[in-house]
Amino acid sequence: MIPSRVVVGSIISATLMISSIYNFTIDNFSSTKAWSYLLLTPWPLVFALSPKIYLKNTIKEEYDWEEESDEVNIESKDPIESGYDIPIL
């Protein structure tokens, strides 16, 4: 049996394609509306035919972070000695 999202995605994609063809034939020139329908046509198929792997992959992984014992010494140093340039505005 075909999943319902495949059927719904195919129907939406076919509707967008038919409305694009309809706008091409009625206006007798390519309008922005007709091209936008054509550009949106693949998106319902992408969502309809994509696997549901993203829903099944809900395993939580735990990471142990190592605590760093090195503390940063904050001293007032000259930025030129540290290697920074001083911008001239």
N, C-alpha and C positions, 0 to 999 in steps of 0.2 A: 504494500500500500504506500502511496506517495504521501510524504509529510505535508501537513496543511500549509506550512510556510513556503514550500516550493510552489504549491498551487497559487497561493496569494501573490507571491513575488512574480510568477509568470504572468498572472492576470494584470498586475500593475504595470509590468514592463510592456506587455502587448497593448495596453490602453495608452501608454505614453507614445508608443510607436505609431499607433493608429491616429492619435490626435496630431502628431507631427505631420504625417502624410496628409491628413485632412487640411491642416493649415497651409501646406505647400500647394495643394490643388486649388483651394479656395482663393488664396491671395495671388497666385501665379508668380510669386517671387519668394525668395527665401527671407523670412522675417526672423527676428531675434527670438520670438516666441517658439517658432518651429524648431530652430536650432537648439534652444534650451531643452525642449522635449526630447530631442534626439540625444543630447548629451546626458540627460538624466535616465535614459532607458537602461543602461547596464546596471545601475545601482540596486534596483530591486532584485535583479538576478544574482548579484554578488551576495546579498544578504540571504537570499533564498537557498542558494547552493553551497554556502559556506558550512563547514562541519561544526558540530556543537562541542568541539574539543575545549573551547574556552570556558564552557560551563562545567566540564568534568574535571578540569585541572584546578582544584581548590585546595591542594595540599599546602599546608603552612610549613615553611622551613624556618628553623630557628638558627640564628647565628650567635656565636659567642664572640663578643668583641674583647680584644685584649686592651687592658687599660694601659695607657701610656704614662709612664712615670716622669718623662722628660717635660719639664715646664719651660715655657718660653720666657726668657729674660727680657723684660721690657726696659730698655735703657734709652735715654735721649741721646741718640747718635745723630751725627750730621748725615743728611740724606745723600750727599755727594760721596761720602766715604762708603756708604752702603751700596752704591752703584745706581742710585736713582738720579734721573735728570730733573732739573728744575725747569718747569715750563716758563717761557717768556711770552707774556701776552702783549 
